[in-house]
Amino acid sequence: IVGQNIKAVDAALNELREVKYPVDQWASASASEDYYLKEREEAPPAYVTEVLDKVQVREGTELKVSQLEPDGCVPVGQTAYAKRGVAECIPVVDMDKCIQ
């Protein structure tokens, strides 16, 4: 198994390709807050609106350290308020083609 992992890493390294992109457009990219607008049935806790929502729209640099939990954890149950995409279809695994 270790040998297979090493071969897989070597194969991945051999297939690395440089990706060219317009640096000026990337540097000036901004998040569209419309995408992250949330329709919530109930008002979320202040931690969600003041911290997590800002992180989700890439405004986390505006947060003060004092707004974060000292141990870096997020209070339990906060993911219930996160914007989530729902898959249009559910992938099915073909076990005959699965290599794991």
C-alpha atoms as an extended CHARMM CRD file, in Angstrom:
* protein
*
       100  EXT
         1         1  ILE       CA              0.0000000000        0.0000000000        0.0000000000  PROA      1               0.0000000000
         2         2  VAL       CA              2.8260000000        2.3960000000        0.8340000000  PROA      2               0.0000000000
         3         3  GLY       CA              4.4030000000        1.6790000000       -2.5430000000  PROA      3               0.0000000000
         4         4  GLN       CA              1.1140000000        2.4540000000       -4.2910000000  PROA      4               0.0000000000
         5         5  ASN       CA              0.8320000000        5.7230000000       -2.3890000000  PROA      5               0.0000000000
         6         6  ILE       CA              4.3600000000        6.7210000000       -3.4040000000  PROA      6               0.0000000000
         7         7  LYS       CA              3.5890000000        5.8870000000       -7.0560000000  PROA      7               0.0000000000
         8         8  ALA       CA              0.3910000000        7.9320000000       -6.8610000000  PROA      8               0.0000000000
         9         9  VAL       CA              2.2420000000       10.9440000000       -5.4500000000  PROA      9               0.0000000000
        10        10  ASP       CA              4.9580000000       10.6420000000       -8.1040000000  PROA      10              0.0000000000
        11        11  ALA       CA              2.3300000000       10.4060000000      -10.8520000000  PROA      11              0.0000000000
        12        12  ALA       CA              0.5450000000       13.4880000000       -9.5150000000  PROA      12              0.0000000000
        13        13  LEU       CA              3.7960000000       15.4580000000       -9.3770000000  PROA      13              0.0000000000
        14        14  ASN       CA              4.6250000000       14.4680000000      -12.9510000000  PROA      14              0.0000000000
        15        15  GLU       CA              1.2510000000       15.7480000000      -14.1400000000  PROA      15              0.0000000000
        16        16  LEU       CA              1.4180000000       19.1850000000      -12.5100000000  PROA      16              0.0000000000
        17        17  ARG       CA              0.7900000000       21.9770000000      -15.0050000000  PROA      17              0.0000000000
        18        18  GLU       CA              1.1360000000       25.7300000000      -14.6890000000  PROA      18              0.0000000000
        19        19  VAL       CA             -2.1800000000       27.5690000000      -14.7780000000  PROA      19              0.0000000000
        20        20  LYS       CA             -2.0770000000       31.0360000000      -16.2970000000  PROA      20              0.0000000000
        21        21  TYR       CA             -4.7120000000       33.5150000000      -15.1830000000  PROA      21              0.0000000000
        22        22  PRO       CA             -5.1060000000       37.2950000000      -15.3920000000  PROA      22              0.0000000000
        23        23  VAL       CA             -3.4700000000       38.4740000000      -12.1840000000  PROA      23              0.0000000000
        24        24  ASP       CA             -5.1680000000       41.8910000000      -12.2220000000  PROA      24              0.0000000000
        25        25  GLN       CA             -8.6490000000       40.3530000000      -12.4120000000  PROA      25              0.0000000000
        26        26  TRP       CA             -7.8750000000       37.8270000000       -9.7020000000  PROA      26              0.0000000000
        27        27  ALA       CA             -6.4450000000       40.4770000000       -7.3900000000  PROA      27              0.0000000000
        28        28  SER       CA             -9.4920000000       42.7080000000       -7.8040000000  PROA      28              0.0000000000
        29        29  ALA       CA            -12.0610000000       39.9150000000       -7.4740000000  PROA      29              0.0000000000
        30        30  SER       CA            -14.7770000000       40.5140000000       -4.9400000000  PROA      30              0.0000000000
        31        31  ALA       CA            -17.3700000000       38.2200000000       -3.4950000000  PROA      31              0.0000000000
        32        32  SER       CA            -20.9070000000       38.7340000000       -4.6820000000  PROA      32              0.0000000000
        33        33  GLU       CA            -22.8360000000       39.0820000000       -1.4650000000  PROA      33              0.0000000000
        34        34  ASP       CA            -26.0690000000       38.3570000000       -3.3260000000  PROA      34              0.0000000000
        35        35  TYR       CA            -25.0180000000       34.7240000000       -3.5550000000  PROA      35              0.0000000000
        36        36  TYR       CA            -24.6800000000       34.5130000000        0.2040000000  PROA      36              0.0000000000
        37        37  LEU       CA            -27.9710000000       36.1750000000        1.0940000000  PROA      37              0.0000000000
        38        38  LYS       CA            -29.7690000000       33.9020000000        3.4730000000  PROA      38              0.0000000000
        39        39  GLU       CA            -33.4640000000       33.4350000000        4.0110000000  PROA      39              0.0000000000
        40        40  ARG       CA            -33.7150000000       32.3240000000        7.6070000000  PROA      40              0.0000000000
        41        41  GLU       CA            -36.8690000000       31.2700000000        9.3650000000  PROA      41              0.0000000000
        42        42  GLU       CA            -35.5700000000       32.4380000000       12.7170000000  PROA      42              0.0000000000
        43        43  ALA       CA            -33.0330000000       35.0320000000       13.7720000000  PROA      43              0.0000000000
        44        44  PRO       CA            -29.6060000000       33.4360000000       14.1760000000  PROA      44              0.0000000000
        45        45  PRO       CA            -27.3740000000       34.0230000000       17.1980000000  PROA      45              0.0000000000
        46        46  ALA       CA            -25.2110000000       37.1340000000       17.1260000000  PROA      46              0.0000000000
        47        47  TYR       CA            -22.1060000000       34.9900000000       16.6030000000  PROA      47              0.0000000000
        48        48  VAL       CA            -23.4910000000       33.8650000000       13.2460000000  PROA      48              0.0000000000
        49        49  THR       CA            -24.3090000000       37.3310000000       11.9200000000  PROA      49              0.0000000000
        50        50  GLU       CA            -21.2800000000       39.0820000000       13.3850000000  PROA      50              0.0000000000
        51        51  VAL       CA            -18.5980000000       36.4410000000       12.7330000000  PROA      51              0.0000000000
        52        52  LEU       CA            -19.5450000000       33.4690000000       10.5720000000  PROA      52              0.0000000000
        53        53  ASP       CA            -21.4650000000       35.4300000000        7.9210000000  PROA      53              0.0000000000
        54        54  LYS       CA            -18.4640000000       37.7460000000        7.4710000000  PROA      54              0.0000000000
        55        55  VAL       CA            -16.1210000000       34.7910000000        7.0690000000  PROA      55              0.0000000000
        56        56  GLN       CA            -18.4120000000       33.2450000000        4.4690000000  PROA      56              0.0000000000
        57        57  VAL       CA            -18.3600000000       36.3880000000        2.2800000000  PROA      57              0.0000000000
        58        58  ARG       CA            -14.5710000000       36.6930000000        2.6030000000  PROA      58              0.0000000000
        59        59  GLU       CA            -14.6700000000       39.6300000000        5.0020000000  PROA      59              0.0000000000
        60        60  GLY       CA            -12.9790000000       37.7470000000        7.8130000000  PROA      60              0.0000000000
        61        61  THR       CA            -10.0640000000       40.1880000000        7.8040000000  PROA      61              0.0000000000
        62        62  GLU       CA            -12.4210000000       42.8050000000        9.2480000000  PROA      62              0.0000000000
        63        63  LEU       CA            -12.9940000000       40.7250000000       12.3850000000  PROA      63              0.0000000000
        64        64  LYS       CA            -11.3440000000       41.6120000000       15.6530000000  PROA      64              0.0000000000
        65        65  VAL       CA             -9.4810000000       38.8750000000       17.4770000000  PROA      65              0.0000000000
        66        66  SER       CA            -11.7540000000       39.4840000000       20.4600000000  PROA      66              0.0000000000
        67        67  GLN       CA            -14.7510000000       38.3760000000       18.3380000000  PROA      67              0.0000000000
        68        68  LEU       CA            -13.2970000000       34.8780000000       17.9210000000  PROA      68              0.0000000000
        69        69  GLU       CA            -13.3820000000       32.1060000000       20.4540000000  PROA      69              0.0000000000
        70        70  PRO       CA            -10.0970000000       31.9150000000       22.4200000000  PROA      70              0.0000000000
        71        71  ASP       CA             -9.5330000000       28.2700000000       21.4920000000  PROA      71              0.0000000000
        72        72  GLY       CA            -10.4690000000       28.7720000000       17.8250000000  PROA      72              0.0000000000
        73        73  CYS       CA            -13.5810000000       26.6080000000       18.0580000000  PROA      73              0.0000000000
        74        74  VAL       CA            -16.9960000000       27.5720000000       16.7650000000  PROA      74              0.0000000000
        75        75  PRO       CA            -19.9150000000       27.2230000000       19.1630000000  PROA      75              0.0000000000
        76        76  VAL       CA            -21.9520000000       24.0500000000       18.6550000000  PROA      76              0.0000000000
        77        77  GLY       CA            -24.9060000000       24.1830000000       16.2680000000  PROA      77              0.0000000000
        78        78  GLN       CA            -23.7780000000       27.0850000000       14.1000000000  PROA      78              0.0000000000
        79        79  THR       CA            -23.7700000000       25.1220000000       10.8340000000  PROA      79              0.0000000000
        80        80  ALA       CA            -27.5620000000       25.1190000000       10.9370000000  PROA      80              0.0000000000
        81        81  TYR       CA            -27.3510000000       28.7650000000        9.8490000000  PROA      81              0.0000000000
        82        82  ALA       CA            -24.7910000000       28.2890000000        7.0520000000  PROA      82              0.0000000000
        83        83  LYS       CA            -25.6740000000       28.8220000000        3.4030000000  PROA      83              0.0000000000
        84        84  ARG       CA            -25.6640000000       25.4240000000        1.7670000000  PROA      84              0.0000000000
        85        85  GLY       CA            -26.1090000000       24.3150000000       -1.7890000000  PROA      85              0.0000000000
        86        86  VAL       CA            -28.3220000000       21.3370000000       -2.3610000000  PROA      86              0.0000000000
        87        87  ALA       CA            -27.2330000000       18.8270000000       -4.9850000000  PROA      87              0.0000000000
        88        88  GLU       CA            -29.5290000000       18.3930000000       -7.9540000000  PROA      88              0.0000000000
        89        89  CYS       CA            -28.6730000000       14.7170000000       -8.1260000000  PROA      89              0.0000000000
        90        90  ILE       CA            -27.0710000000       12.1390000000       -5.8840000000  PROA      90              0.0000000000
        91        91  PRO       CA            -23.9660000000       10.4210000000       -7.2540000000  PROA      91              0.0000000000
        92        92  VAL       CA            -24.0270000000        6.6340000000       -7.3070000000  PROA      92              0.0000000000
        93        93  VAL       CA            -20.8320000000        4.6740000000       -6.7610000000  PROA      93              0.0000000000
        94        94  ASP       CA            -20.1140000000        1.9240000000       -9.2460000000  PROA      94              0.0000000000
        95        95  MET       CA            -18.2860000000       -0.5330000000       -7.0010000000  PROA      95              0.0000000000
        96        96  ASP       CA            -16.9880000000       -2.4130000000      -10.0710000000  PROA      96              0.0000000000
        97        97  LYS       CA            -14.9620000000        0.6700000000      -11.0170000000  PROA      97              0.0000000000
        98        98  CYS       CA            -13.9780000000        1.7120000000       -7.4770000000  PROA      98              0.0000000000
        99        99  ILE       CA            -10.2750000000        1.1800000000       -6.7650000000  PROA      99              0.0000000000
       100       100  GLN       CA            -10.3910000000        1.6610000000       -3.0220000000  PROA      100             0.0000000000
